[in-house]
């Protein structure tokens, strides 16, 4: 059911800006999940950022929430559970 996705975007921040603009979403209402240094600018731009437990140290320090899951081991499910627990 994913309707909007960008693949192959090296400049993650530019991708976020474009996607949020196209969808008319304020950056404070956006979430980003990243696991490497290239993700940091987009993580800082979005309202909330997540990372997996096995990310590189600079990303672990920047993320608002460090997940219990490692990459590829259920991170998206963990995020959705966190979001729905809040609402």
PDB file with SEQRES, HELIX, SHEET and CRYST1 records, atoms N, CA, C and O in Angstrom:
SEQRES   1 A   87  UNK UNK UNK UNK UNK UNK UNK UNK UNK UNK UNK UNK UNK          
SEQRES   2 A   87  UNK UNK UNK UNK UNK UNK UNK UNK UNK UNK UNK UNK UNK          
SEQRES   3 A   87  UNK UNK UNK UNK UNK UNK UNK UNK UNK UNK UNK UNK UNK          
SEQRES   4 A   87  UNK UNK UNK UNK UNK UNK UNK UNK UNK UNK UNK UNK UNK          
SEQRES   5 A   87  UNK UNK UNK UNK UNK UNK UNK UNK UNK UNK UNK UNK UNK          
SEQRES   6 A   87  UNK UNK UNK UNK UNK UNK UNK UNK UNK UNK UNK UNK UNK          
SEQRES   7 A   87  UNK UNK UNK UNK UNK UNK UNK UNK UNK                          
HELIX    1 AA1 UNK A   12  UNK A   23  1                                  12    
HELIX    2 AA2 UNK A   27  UNK A   29  5                                   3    
HELIX    3 AA3 UNK A   37  UNK A   39  5                                   3    
HELIX    4 AA4 UNK A   40  UNK A   45  1                                   6    
HELIX    5 AA5 UNK A   57  UNK A   62  1                                   6    
HELIX    6 AA6 UNK A   75  UNK A   86  1                                  12    
SHEET    1 AA1 3 UNK A  31  UNK A  33  0                                        
SHEET    2 AA1 3 UNK A  48  UNK A  51  1                                        
SHEET    3 AA1 3 UNK A  65  UNK A  66  1                                        
CRYST1    1.000    1.000    1.000  90.00  90.00  90.00 P 1           1          
ATOM      1  N   UNK A   1       0.785  -1.202   0.000  1.00  0.00           N  
ATOM      2  CA  UNK A   1       0.000   0.000   0.000  1.00  0.00           C  
ATOM      3  C   UNK A   1       0.834   1.276   0.000  1.00  0.00           C  
ATOM      4  O   UNK A   1       0.291   2.365   0.190  1.00  0.00           O  
ATOM      5  N   UNK A   2       2.145   1.159  -0.211  1.00  0.00           N  
ATOM      6  CA  UNK A   2       2.982   2.362  -0.253  1.00  0.00           C  
ATOM      7  C   UNK A   2       2.736   3.082  -1.564  1.00  0.00           C  
ATOM      8  O   UNK A   2       2.915   2.512  -2.640  1.00  0.00           O  
ATOM      9  N   UNK A   3       2.325   4.339  -1.469  1.00  0.00           N  
ATOM     10  CA  UNK A   3       1.977   5.103  -2.667  1.00  0.00           C  
ATOM     11  C   UNK A   3       3.083   6.033  -3.117  1.00  0.00           C  
ATOM     12  O   UNK A   3       3.122   6.412  -4.288  1.00  0.00           O  
ATOM     13  N   UNK A   4       3.982   6.414  -2.226  1.00  0.00           N  
ATOM     14  CA  UNK A   4       5.019   7.383  -2.556  1.00  0.00           C  
ATOM     15  C   UNK A   4       6.359   6.888  -2.036  1.00  0.00           C  
ATOM     16  O   UNK A   4       6.521   6.642  -0.841  1.00  0.00           O  
ATOM     17  N   UNK A   5       7.306   6.745  -2.937  1.00  0.00           N  
ATOM     18  CA  UNK A   5       8.618   6.240  -2.573  1.00  0.00           C  
ATOM     19  C   UNK A   5       9.638   6.767  -3.575  1.00  0.00           C  
ATOM     20  O   UNK A   5       9.338   6.904  -4.761  1.00  0.00           O  
ATOM     21  N   UNK A   6      10.832   7.058  -3.100  1.00  0.00           N  
ATOM     22  CA  UNK A   6      11.909   7.510  -3.973  1.00  0.00           C  
ATOM     23  C   UNK A   6      13.054   6.515  -3.847  1.00  0.00           C  
ATOM     24  O   UNK A   6      13.526   6.246  -2.742  1.00  0.00           O  
ATOM     25  N   UNK A   7      13.496   5.975  -4.956  1.00  0.00           N  
ATOM     26  CA  UNK A   7      14.637   5.059  -4.975  1.00  0.00           C  
ATOM     27  C   UNK A   7      15.822   5.722  -5.660  1.00  0.00           C  
ATOM     28  O   UNK A   7      15.644   6.558  -6.545  1.00  0.00           O  
ATOM     29  N   UNK A   8      17.014   5.354  -5.257  1.00  0.00           N  
ATOM     30  CA  UNK A   8      18.224   5.819  -5.926  1.00  0.00           C  
ATOM     31  C   UNK A   8      18.556   7.283  -5.693  1.00  0.00           C  
ATOM     32  O   UNK A   8      19.309   7.870  -6.470  1.00  0.00           O  
ATOM     33  N   UNK A   9      18.020   7.876  -4.656  1.00  0.00           N  
ATOM     34  CA  UNK A   9      18.257   9.297  -4.351  1.00  0.00           C  
ATOM     35  C   UNK A   9      19.474   9.398  -3.443  1.00  0.00           C  
ATOM     36  O   UNK A   9      19.397   9.048  -2.265  1.00  0.00           O  
ATOM     37  N   UNK A  10      20.596   9.873  -3.974  1.00  0.00           N  
ATOM     38  CA  UNK A  10      21.798  10.004  -3.156  1.00  0.00           C  
ATOM     39  C   UNK A  10      21.690  11.161  -2.175  1.00  0.00           C  
ATOM     40  O   UNK A  10      22.166  11.058  -1.045  1.00  0.00           O  
ATOM     41  N   UNK A  11      21.068  12.264  -2.593  1.00  0.00           N  
ATOM     42  CA  UNK A  11      20.885  13.418  -1.716  1.00  0.00           C  
ATOM     43  C   UNK A  11      19.567  13.233  -0.979  1.00  0.00           C  
ATOM     44  O   UNK A  11      18.506  13.625  -1.464  1.00  0.00           O  
ATOM     45  N   UNK A  12      19.654  12.634   0.193  1.00  0.00           N  
ATOM     46  CA  UNK A  12      18.456  12.281   0.964  1.00  0.00           C  
ATOM     47  C   UNK A  12      17.651  13.518   1.364  1.00  0.00           C  
ATOM     48  O   UNK A  12      16.421  13.487   1.360  1.00  0.00           O  
ATOM     49  N   UNK A  13      18.341  14.603   1.708  1.00  0.00           N  
ATOM     50  CA  UNK A  13      17.645  15.820   2.087  1.00  0.00           C  
ATOM     51  C   UNK A  13      16.836  16.367   0.922  1.00  0.00           C  
ATOM     52  O   UNK A  13      15.681  16.754   1.098  1.00  0.00           O  
ATOM     53  N   UNK A  14      17.428  16.404  -0.265  1.00  0.00           N  
ATOM     54  CA  UNK A  14      16.697  16.881  -1.450  1.00  0.00           C  
ATOM     55  C   UNK A  14      15.478  16.008  -1.713  1.00  0.00           C  
ATOM     56  O   UNK A  14      14.419  16.514  -2.082  1.00  0.00           O  
ATOM     57  N   UNK A  15      15.623  14.706  -1.527  1.00  0.00           N  
ATOM     58  CA  UNK A  15      14.492  13.797  -1.706  1.00  0.00           C  
ATOM     59  C   UNK A  15      13.379  14.081  -0.716  1.00  0.00           C  
ATOM     60  O   UNK A  15      12.205  14.076  -1.087  1.00  0.00           O  
ATOM     61  N   UNK A  16      13.732  14.329   0.544  1.00  0.00           N  
ATOM     62  CA  UNK A  16      12.724  14.660   1.553  1.00  0.00           C  
ATOM     63  C   UNK A  16      12.013  15.957   1.218  1.00  0.00           C  
ATOM     64  O   UNK A  16      10.786  16.041   1.280  1.00  0.00           O  
ATOM     65  N   UNK A  17      12.786  16.960   0.864  1.00  0.00           N  
ATOM     66  CA  UNK A  17      12.198  18.259   0.551  1.00  0.00           C  
ATOM     67  C   UNK A  17      11.215  18.128  -0.603  1.00  0.00           C  
ATOM     68  O   UNK A  17      10.114  18.675  -0.544  1.00  0.00           O  
ATOM     69  N   UNK A  18      11.603  17.404  -1.656  1.00  0.00           N  
ATOM     70  CA  UNK A  18      10.734  17.239  -2.819  1.00  0.00           C  
ATOM     71  C   UNK A  18       9.475  16.459  -2.458  1.00  0.00           C  
ATOM     72  O   UNK A  18       8.369  16.879  -2.798  1.00  0.00           O  
ATOM     73  N   UNK A  19       9.629  15.347  -1.785  1.00  0.00           N  
ATOM     74  CA  UNK A  19       8.478  14.514  -1.433  1.00  0.00           C  
ATOM     75  C   UNK A  19       7.497  15.270  -0.530  1.00  0.00           C  
ATOM     76  O   UNK A  19       6.287  15.237  -0.753  1.00  0.00           O  
ATOM     77  N   UNK A  20       8.022  15.938   0.471  1.00  0.00           N  
ATOM     78  CA  UNK A  20       7.146  16.682   1.372  1.00  0.00           C  
ATOM     79  C   UNK A  20       6.458  17.835   0.651  1.00  0.00           C  
ATOM     80  O   UNK A  20       5.292  18.129   0.915  1.00  0.00           O  
ATOM     81  N   UNK A  21       7.168  18.479  -0.248  1.00  0.00           N  
ATOM     82  CA  UNK A  21       6.565  19.555  -1.033  1.00  0.00           C  
ATOM     83  C   UNK A  21       5.472  19.017  -1.942  1.00  0.00           C  
ATOM     84  O   UNK A  21       4.381  19.583  -2.009  1.00  0.00           O  
ATOM     85  N   UNK A  22       5.764  17.923  -2.644  1.00  0.00           N  
ATOM     86  CA  UNK A  22       4.778  17.317  -3.536  1.00  0.00           C  
ATOM     87  C   UNK A  22       3.509  16.913  -2.806  1.00  0.00           C  
ATOM     88  O   UNK A  22       2.412  16.995  -3.358  1.00  0.00           O  
ATOM     89  N   UNK A  23       3.662  16.477  -1.562  1.00  0.00           N  
ATOM     90  CA  UNK A  23       2.522  15.990  -0.781  1.00  0.00           C  
ATOM     91  C   UNK A  23       1.945  17.051   0.160  1.00  0.00           C  
ATOM     92  O   UNK A  23       0.993  16.796   0.897  1.00  0.00           O  
ATOM     93  N   UNK A  24       2.540  18.242   0.120  1.00  0.00           N  
ATOM     94  CA  UNK A  24       2.094  19.357   0.959  1.00  0.00           C  
ATOM     95  C   UNK A  24       2.091  18.969   2.446  1.00  0.00           C  
ATOM     96  O   UNK A  24       1.111  19.182   3.159  1.00  0.00           O  
ATOM     97  N   UNK A  25       3.206  18.398   2.885  1.00  0.00           N  
ATOM     98  CA  UNK A  25       3.373  17.991   4.279  1.00  0.00           C  
ATOM     99  C   UNK A  25       4.463  18.862   4.901  1.00  0.00           C  
ATOM    100  O   UNK A  25       5.540  19.021   4.326  1.00  0.00           O  
ATOM    101  N   UNK A  26       4.186  19.415   6.058  1.00  0.00           N  
ATOM    102  CA  UNK A  26       5.183  20.206   6.765  1.00  0.00           C  
ATOM    103  C   UNK A  26       6.260  19.290   7.332  1.00  0.00           C  
ATOM    104  O   UNK A  26       5.977  18.172   7.763  1.00  0.00           O  
ATOM    105  N   UNK A  27       7.475  19.765   7.325  1.00  0.00           N  
ATOM    106  CA  UNK A  27       8.590  18.924   7.774  1.00  0.00           C  
ATOM    107  C   UNK A  27       8.447  18.492   9.224  1.00  0.00           C  
ATOM    108  O   UNK A  27       8.951  17.435   9.605  1.00  0.00           O  
ATOM    109  N   UNK A  28       7.766  19.292  10.041  1.00  0.00           N  
ATOM    110  CA  UNK A  28       7.556  18.920  11.438  1.00  0.00           C  
ATOM    111  C   UNK A  28       6.622  17.715  11.576  1.00  0.00           C  
ATOM    112  O   UNK A  28       6.579  17.077  12.628  1.00  0.00           O  
ATOM    113  N   UNK A  29       5.886  17.410  10.527  1.00  0.00           N  
ATOM    114  CA  UNK A  29       4.975  16.265  10.528  1.00  0.00           C  
ATOM    115  C   UNK A  29       5.561  15.057   9.809  1.00  0.00           C  
ATOM    116  O   UNK A  29       4.851  14.091   9.530  1.00  0.00           O  
ATOM    117  N   UNK A  30       6.852  15.111   9.510  1.00  0.00           N  
ATOM    118  CA  UNK A  30       7.501  14.032   8.762  1.00  0.00           C  
ATOM    119  C   UNK A  30       8.455  13.249   9.656  1.00  0.00           C  
ATOM    120  O   UNK A  30       9.076  13.800  10.565  1.00  0.00           O  
ATOM    121  N   UNK A  31       8.556  11.964   9.380  1.00  0.00           N  
ATOM    122  CA  UNK A  31       9.501  11.095  10.079  1.00  0.00           C  
ATOM    123  C   UNK A  31      10.497  10.542   9.066  1.00  0.00           C  
ATOM    124  O   UNK A  31      10.172  10.358   7.894  1.00  0.00           O  
ATOM    125  N   UNK A  32      11.700  10.284   9.532  1.00  0.00           N  
ATOM    126  CA  UNK A  32      12.759   9.752   8.668  1.00  0.00           C  
ATOM    127  C   UNK A  32      13.478   8.658   9.434  1.00  0.00           C  
ATOM    128  O   UNK A  32      13.742   8.788  10.630  1.00  0.00           O  
ATOM    129  N   UNK A  33      13.793   7.579   8.732  1.00  0.00           N  
ATOM    130  CA  UNK A  33      14.613   6.529   9.323  1.00  0.00           C  
ATOM    131  C   UNK A  33      15.883   6.402   8.483  1.00  0.00           C  
ATOM    132  O   UNK A  33      15.832   6.294   7.257  1.00  0.00           O  
ATOM    133  N   UNK A  34      17.007   6.417   9.168  1.00  0.00           N  
ATOM    134  CA  UNK A  34      18.289   6.313   8.479  1.00  0.00           C  
ATOM    135  C   UNK A  34      19.263   5.498   9.298  1.00  0.00           C  
ATOM    136  O   UNK A  34      19.065   5.276  10.492  1.00  0.00           O  
ATOM    137  N   UNK A  35      20.336   5.049   8.627  1.00  0.00           N  
ATOM    138  CA  UNK A  35      21.316   4.232   9.334  1.00  0.00           C  
ATOM    139  C   UNK A  35      22.763   4.557   8.980  1.00  0.00           C  
ATOM    140  O   UNK A  35      23.681   3.889   9.458  1.00  0.00           O  
ATOM    141  N   UNK A  36      22.976   5.576   8.149  1.00  0.00           N  
ATOM    142  CA  UNK A  36      24.341   5.906   7.755  1.00  0.00           C  
ATOM    143  C   UNK A  36      24.510   7.418   7.688  1.00  0.00           C  
ATOM    144  O   UNK A  36      23.529   8.161   7.699  1.00  0.00           O  
ATOM    145  N   UNK A  37      25.749   7.863   7.620  1.00  0.00           N  
ATOM    146  CA  UNK A  37      26.057   9.291   7.650  1.00  0.00           C  
ATOM    147  C   UNK A  37      25.317  10.091   6.584  1.00  0.00           C  
ATOM    148  O   UNK A  37      24.950  11.241   6.826  1.00  0.00           O  
ATOM    149  N   UNK A  38      25.094   9.515   5.429  1.00  0.00           N  
ATOM    150  CA  UNK A  38      24.399  10.197   4.337  1.00  0.00           C  
ATOM    151  C   UNK A  38      22.962  10.581   4.721  1.00  0.00           C  
ATOM    152  O   UNK A  38      22.366  11.454   4.091  1.00  0.00           O  
ATOM    153  N   UNK A  39      22.420   9.942   5.731  1.00  0.00           N  
ATOM    154  CA  UNK A  39      21.046  10.195   6.175  1.00  0.00           C  
ATOM    155  C   UNK A  39      20.926  11.368   7.153  1.00  0.00           C  
ATOM    156  O   UNK A  39      19.821  11.871   7.359  1.00  0.00           O  
ATOM    157  N   UNK A  40      22.008  11.811   7.748  1.00  0.00           N  
ATOM    158  CA  UNK A  40      21.946  12.813   8.814  1.00  0.00           C  
ATOM    159  C   UNK A  40      21.254  14.110   8.401  1.00  0.00           C  
ATOM    160  O   UNK A  40      20.404  14.581   9.157  1.00  0.00           O  
ATOM    161  N   UNK A  41      21.559  14.724   7.248  1.00  0.00           N  
ATOM    162  CA  UNK A  41      20.856  15.968   6.908  1.00  0.00           C  
ATOM    163  C   UNK A  41      19.335  15.801   6.836  1.00  0.00           C  
ATOM    164  O   UNK A  41      18.598  16.679   7.286  1.00  0.00           O  
ATOM    165  N   UNK A  42      18.869  14.708   6.287  1.00  0.00           N  
ATOM    166  CA  UNK A  42      17.425  14.461   6.203  1.00  0.00           C  
ATOM    167  C   UNK A  42      16.847  14.182   7.585  1.00  0.00           C  
ATOM    168  O   UNK A  42      15.720  14.582   7.880  1.00  0.00           O  
ATOM    169  N   UNK A  43      17.602  13.505   8.424  1.00  0.00           N  
ATOM    170  CA  UNK A  43      17.147  13.241   9.793  1.00  0.00           C  
ATOM    171  C   UNK A  43      16.968  14.554  10.553  1.00  0.00           C  
ATOM    172  O   UNK A  43      16.008  14.715  11.306  1.00  0.00           O  
ATOM    173  N   UNK A  44      17.892  15.484  10.353  1.00  0.00           N  
ATOM    174  CA  UNK A  44      17.809  16.780  11.028  1.00  0.00           C  
ATOM    175  C   UNK A  44      16.669  17.632  10.470  1.00  0.00           C  
ATOM    176  O   UNK A  44      16.100  18.452  11.191  1.00  0.00           O  
ATOM    177  N   UNK A  45      16.336  17.447   9.214  1.00  0.00           N  
ATOM    178  CA  UNK A  45      15.291  18.230   8.553  1.00  0.00           C  
ATOM    179  C   UNK A  45      13.889  17.825   8.997  1.00  0.00           C  
ATOM    180  O   UNK A  45      13.023  18.676   9.198  1.00  0.00           O  
ATOM    181  N   UNK A  46      13.677  16.543   9.145  1.00  0.00           N  
ATOM    182  CA  UNK A  46      12.334  16.042   9.470  1.00  0.00           C  
ATOM    183  C   UNK A  46      12.020  16.222  10.952  1.00  0.00           C  
ATOM    184  O   UNK A  46      12.918  16.367  11.782  1.00  0.00           O  
ATOM    185  N   UNK A  47      10.745  16.210  11.259  1.00  0.00           N  
ATOM    186  CA  UNK A  47      10.284  16.444  12.620  1.00  0.00           C  
ATOM    187  C   UNK A  47      10.749  15.416  13.629  1.00  0.00           C  
ATOM    188  O   UNK A  47      10.984  15.746  14.791  1.00  0.00           O  
ATOM    189  N   UNK A  48      10.882  14.181  13.199  1.00  0.00           N  
ATOM    190  CA  UNK A  48      11.346  13.112  14.082  1.00  0.00           C  
ATOM    191  C   UNK A  48      12.187  12.149  13.256  1.00  0.00           C  
ATOM    192  O   UNK A  48      11.908  11.893  12.084  1.00  0.00           O  
ATOM    193  N   UNK A  49      13.217  11.627  13.897  1.00  0.00           N  
ATOM    194  CA  UNK A  49      14.079  10.687  13.183  1.00  0.00           C  
ATOM    195  C   UNK A  49      14.287   9.425  14.003  1.00  0.00           C  
ATOM    196  O   UNK A  49      14.362   9.446  15.231  1.00  0.00           O  
ATOM    197  N   UNK A  50      14.377   8.343  13.276  1.00  0.00           N  
ATOM    198  CA  UNK A  50      14.603   7.023  13.860  1.00  0.00           C  
ATOM    199  C   UNK A  50      15.869   6.428  13.257  1.00  0.00           C  
ATOM    200  O   UNK A  50      16.274   6.779  12.148  1.00  0.00           O  
ATOM    201  N   UNK A  51      16.474   5.536  13.999  1.00  0.00           N  
ATOM    202  CA  UNK A  51      17.559   4.731  13.453  1.00  0.00           C  
ATOM    203  C   UNK A  51      17.513   3.348  14.091  1.00  0.00           C  
ATOM    204  O   UNK A  51      16.951   3.162  15.170  1.00  0.00           O  
ATOM    205  N   UNK A  52      18.104   2.405  13.416  1.00  0.00           N  
ATOM    206  CA  UNK A  52      18.170   1.032  13.919  1.00  0.00           C  
ATOM    207  C   UNK A  52      19.349   0.913  14.883  1.00  0.00           C  
ATOM    208  O   UNK A  52      20.265   1.735  14.863  1.00  0.00           O  
ATOM    209  N   UNK A  53      19.316  -0.100  15.710  1.00  0.00           N  
ATOM    210  CA  UNK A  53      20.306  -0.236  16.777  1.00  0.00           C  
ATOM    211  C   UNK A  53      21.726  -0.484  16.278  1.00  0.00           C  
ATOM    212  O   UNK A  53      22.683  -0.250  17.016  1.00  0.00           O  
ATOM    213  N   UNK A  54      21.879  -0.948  15.052  1.00  0.00           N  
ATOM    214  CA  UNK A  54      23.217  -1.219  14.522  1.00  0.00           C  
ATOM    215  C   UNK A  54      23.702  -0.157  13.534  1.00  0.00           C  
ATOM    216  O   UNK A  54      24.537  -0.436  12.673  1.00  0.00           O  
ATOM    217  N   UNK A  55      23.173   1.059  13.665  1.00  0.00           N  
ATOM    218  CA  UNK A  55      23.615   2.170  12.821  1.00  0.00           C  
ATOM    219  C   UNK A  55      25.018   2.611  13.217  1.00  0.00           C  
ATOM    220  O   UNK A  55      25.546   2.205  14.252  1.00  0.00           O  
ATOM    221  N   UNK A  56      25.610   3.448  12.372  1.00  0.00           N  
ATOM    222  CA  UNK A  56      26.917   4.020  12.691  1.00  0.00           C  
ATOM    223  C   UNK A  56      26.756   5.044  13.817  1.00  0.00           C  
ATOM    224  O   UNK A  56      25.685   5.631  13.967  1.00  0.00           O  
ATOM    225  N   UNK A  57      27.795   5.260  14.598  1.00  0.00           N  
ATOM    226  CA  UNK A  57      27.717   6.113  15.789  1.00  0.00           C  
ATOM    227  C   UNK A  57      27.186   7.525  15.544  1.00  0.00           C  
ATOM    228  O   UNK A  57      26.363   7.989  16.333  1.00  0.00           O  
ATOM    229  N   UNK A  58      27.613   8.239  14.488  1.00  0.00           N  
ATOM    230  CA  UNK A  58      27.060   9.584  14.293  1.00  0.00           C  
ATOM    231  C   UNK A  58      25.543   9.582  14.118  1.00  0.00           C  
ATOM    232  O   UNK A  58      24.870  10.513  14.559  1.00  0.00           O  
ATOM    233  N   UNK A  59      25.007   8.566  13.491  1.00  0.00           N  
ATOM    234  CA  UNK A  59      23.554   8.476  13.292  1.00  0.00           C  
ATOM    235  C   UNK A  59      22.867   8.110  14.605  1.00  0.00           C  
ATOM    236  O   UNK A  59      21.796   8.636  14.910  1.00  0.00           O  
ATOM    237  N   UNK A  60      23.462   7.233  15.368  1.00  0.00           N  
ATOM    238  CA  UNK A  60      22.902   6.885  16.687  1.00  0.00           C  
ATOM    239  C   UNK A  60      22.787   8.134  17.561  1.00  0.00           C  
ATOM    240  O   UNK A  60      21.830   8.273  18.323  1.00  0.00           O  
ATOM    241  N   UNK A  61      23.755   9.036  17.453  1.00  0.00           N  
ATOM    242  CA  UNK A  61      23.744  10.262  18.256  1.00  0.00           C  
ATOM    243  C   UNK A  61      22.722  11.274  17.755  1.00  0.00           C  
ATOM    244  O   UNK A  61      22.196  12.050  18.552  1.00  0.00           O  
ATOM    245  N   UNK A  62      22.426  11.290  16.464  1.00  0.00           N  
ATOM    246  CA  UNK A  62      21.510  12.274  15.875  1.00  0.00           C  
ATOM    247  C   UNK A  62      20.050  11.877  15.964  1.00  0.00           C  
ATOM    248  O   UNK A  62      19.179  12.745  16.018  1.00  0.00           O  
ATOM    249  N   UNK A  63      19.768  10.598  15.982  1.00  0.00           N  
ATOM    250  CA  UNK A  63      18.384  10.128  15.937  1.00  0.00           C  
ATOM    251  C   UNK A  63      17.614  10.526  17.190  1.00  0.00           C  
ATOM    252  O   UNK A  63      18.152  10.500  18.297  1.00  0.00           O  
ATOM    253  N   UNK A  64      16.361  10.891  17.006  1.00  0.00           N  
ATOM    254  CA  UNK A  64      15.484  11.140  18.147  1.00  0.00           C  
ATOM    255  C   UNK A  64      15.160   9.844  18.876  1.00  0.00           C  
ATOM    256  O   UNK A  64      15.057   9.816  20.103  1.00  0.00           O  
ATOM    257  N   UNK A  65      15.002   8.769  18.106  1.00  0.00           N  
ATOM    258  CA  UNK A  65      14.661   7.472  18.681  1.00  0.00           C  
ATOM    259  C   UNK A  65      15.547   6.393  18.065  1.00  0.00           C  
ATOM    260  O   UNK A  65      15.601   6.237  16.845  1.00  0.00           O  
ATOM    261  N   UNK A  66      16.237   5.654  18.925  1.00  0.00           N  
ATOM    262  CA  UNK A  66      17.023   4.497  18.488  1.00  0.00           C  
ATOM    263  C   UNK A  66      16.160   3.274  18.748  1.00  0.00           C  
ATOM    264  O   UNK A  66      15.750   3.008  19.877  1.00  0.00           O  
ATOM    265  N   UNK A  67      15.895   2.537  17.678  1.00  0.00           N  
ATOM    266  CA  UNK A  67      15.039   1.360  17.769  1.00  0.00           C  
ATOM    267  C   UNK A  67      15.766   0.194  18.420  1.00  0.00           C  
ATOM    268  O   UNK A  67      16.996   0.160  18.458  1.00  0.00           O  
ATOM    269  N   UNK A  68      15.011  -0.744  18.922  1.00  0.00           N  
ATOM    270  CA  UNK A  68      15.583  -1.972  19.476  1.00  0.00           C  
ATOM    271  C   UNK A  68      16.065  -2.890  18.360  1.00  0.00           C  
ATOM    272  O   UNK A  68      17.044  -3.619  18.521  1.00  0.00           O  
ATOM    273  N   UNK A  69      15.368  -2.846  17.228  1.00  0.00           N  
ATOM    274  CA  UNK A  69      15.677  -3.707  16.089  1.00  0.00           C  
ATOM    275  C   UNK A  69      16.966  -3.295  15.400  1.00  0.00           C  
ATOM    276  O   UNK A  69      17.347  -2.124  15.405  1.00  0.00           O  
ATOM    277  N   UNK A  70      17.620  -4.265  14.815  1.00  0.00           N  
ATOM    278  CA  UNK A  70      18.722  -4.000  13.905  1.00  0.00           C  
ATOM    279  C   UNK A  70      18.129  -3.817  12.510  1.00  0.00           C  
ATOM    280  O   UNK A  70      16.972  -4.163  12.272  1.00  0.00           O  
ATOM    281  N   UNK A  71      18.922  -3.273  11.593  1.00  0.00           N  
ATOM    282  CA  UNK A  71      18.465  -3.097  10.224  1.00  0.00           C  
ATOM    283  C   UNK A  71      18.041  -4.422   9.605  1.00  0.00           C  
ATOM    284  O   UNK A  71      18.741  -5.427   9.731  1.00  0.00           O  
ATOM    285  N   UNK A  72      16.896  -4.418   8.940  1.00  0.00           N  
ATOM    286  CA  UNK A  72      16.392  -5.619   8.282  1.00  0.00           C  
ATOM    287  C   UNK A  72      15.730  -6.614   9.204  1.00  0.00           C  
ATOM    288  O   UNK A  72      15.406  -7.729   8.797  1.00  0.00           O  
ATOM    289  N   UNK A  73      15.525  -6.209  10.462  1.00  0.00           N  
ATOM    290  CA  UNK A  73      14.955  -7.140  11.434  1.00  0.00           C  
ATOM    291  C   UNK A  73      13.681  -6.613  12.083  1.00  0.00           C  
ATOM    292  O   UNK A  73      13.426  -6.873  13.259  1.00  0.00           O  
ATOM    293  N   UNK A  74      12.874  -5.865  11.311  1.00  0.00           N  
ATOM    294  CA  UNK A  74      11.575  -5.433  11.812  1.00  0.00           C  
ATOM    295  C   UNK A  74      11.488  -3.987  12.249  1.00  0.00           C  
ATOM    296  O   UNK A  74      10.601  -3.632  13.024  1.00  0.00           O  
ATOM    297  N   UNK A  75      12.388  -3.144  11.770  1.00  0.00           N  
ATOM    298  CA  UNK A  75      12.405  -1.743  12.190  1.00  0.00           C  
ATOM    299  C   UNK A  75      11.124  -1.002  11.807  1.00  0.00           C  
ATOM    300  O   UNK A  75      10.592  -0.233  12.609  1.00  0.00           O  
ATOM    301  N   UNK A  76      10.635  -1.222  10.617  1.00  0.00           N  
ATOM    302  CA  UNK A  76       9.421  -0.520  10.185  1.00  0.00           C  
ATOM    303  C   UNK A  76       8.243  -0.928  11.066  1.00  0.00           C  
ATOM    304  O   UNK A  76       7.416  -0.089  11.423  1.00  0.00           O  
ATOM    305  N   UNK A  77       8.166  -2.187  11.409  1.00  0.00           N  
ATOM    306  CA  UNK A  77       7.097  -2.647  12.306  1.00  0.00           C  
ATOM    307  C   UNK A  77       7.236  -1.999  13.677  1.00  0.00           C  
ATOM    308  O   UNK A  77       6.242  -1.589  14.276  1.00  0.00           O  
ATOM    309  N   UNK A  78       8.460  -1.906  14.172  1.00  0.00           N  
ATOM    310  CA  UNK A  78       8.683  -1.279  15.471  1.00  0.00           C  
ATOM    311  C   UNK A  78       8.246   0.190  15.445  1.00  0.00           C  
ATOM    312  O   UNK A  78       7.629   0.673  16.394  1.00  0.00           O  
ATOM    313  N   UNK A  79       8.563   0.890  14.367  1.00  0.00           N  
ATOM    314  CA  UNK A  79       8.156   2.290  14.231  1.00  0.00           C  
ATOM    315  C   UNK A  79       6.637   2.405  14.204  1.00  0.00           C  
ATOM    316  O   UNK A  79       6.062   3.237  14.905  1.00  0.00           O  
ATOM    317  N   UNK A  80       5.988   1.572  13.395  1.00  0.00           N  
ATOM    318  CA  UNK A  80       4.523   1.659  13.305  1.00  0.00           C  
ATOM    319  C   UNK A  80       3.886   1.353  14.655  1.00  0.00           C  
ATOM    320  O   UNK A  80       2.898   1.987  15.024  1.00  0.00           O  
ATOM    321  N   UNK A  81       4.430   0.399  15.392  1.00  0.00           N  
ATOM    322  CA  UNK A  81       3.906   0.110  16.729  1.00  0.00           C  
ATOM    323  C   UNK A  81       4.077   1.316  17.650  1.00  0.00           C  
ATOM    324  O   UNK A  81       3.173   1.631  18.423  1.00  0.00           O  
ATOM    325  N   UNK A  82       5.221   1.993  17.579  1.00  0.00           N  
ATOM    326  CA  UNK A  82       5.451   3.184  18.399  1.00  0.00           C  
ATOM    327  C   UNK A  82       4.457   4.292  18.044  1.00  0.00           C  
ATOM    328  O   UNK A  82       3.912   4.947  18.931  1.00  0.00           O  
ATOM    329  N   UNK A  83       4.227   4.496  16.768  1.00  0.00           N  
ATOM    330  CA  UNK A  83       3.305   5.549  16.309  1.00  0.00           C  
ATOM    331  C   UNK A  83       1.895   5.248  16.787  1.00  0.00           C  
ATOM    332  O   UNK A  83       1.221   6.130  17.320  1.00  0.00           O  
ATOM    333  N   UNK A  84       1.445   4.026  16.606  1.00  0.00           N  
ATOM    334  CA  UNK A  84       0.078   3.691  16.965  1.00  0.00           C  
ATOM    335  C   UNK A  84      -0.129   3.600  18.481  1.00  0.00           C  
ATOM    336  O   UNK A  84      -1.248   3.790  18.957  1.00  0.00           O  
ATOM    337  N   UNK A  85       0.933   3.312  19.247  1.00  0.00           N  
ATOM    338  CA  UNK A  85       0.822   3.344  20.703  1.00  0.00           C  
ATOM    339  C   UNK A  85       0.595   4.764  21.200  1.00  0.00           C  
ATOM    340  O   UNK A  85      -0.074   4.971  22.213  1.00  0.00           O  
ATOM    341  N   UNK A  86       1.153   5.749  20.485  1.00  0.00           N  
ATOM    342  CA  UNK A  86       1.029   7.153  20.875  1.00  0.00           C  
ATOM    343  C   UNK A  86      -0.371   7.684  20.596  1.00  0.00           C  
ATOM    344  O   UNK A  86      -0.804   8.627  21.258  1.00  0.00           O  
ATOM    345  N   UNK A  87      -1.087   7.110  19.641  1.00  0.00           N  
ATOM    346  CA  UNK A  87      -2.389   7.646  19.238  1.00  0.00           C  
ATOM    347  C   UNK A  87      -3.535   6.835  19.760  1.00  0.00           C  
ATOM    348  O   UNK A  87      -4.692   7.165  19.502  1.00  0.00           O  
TER     349      UNK A  87                                                      
END                                                                             
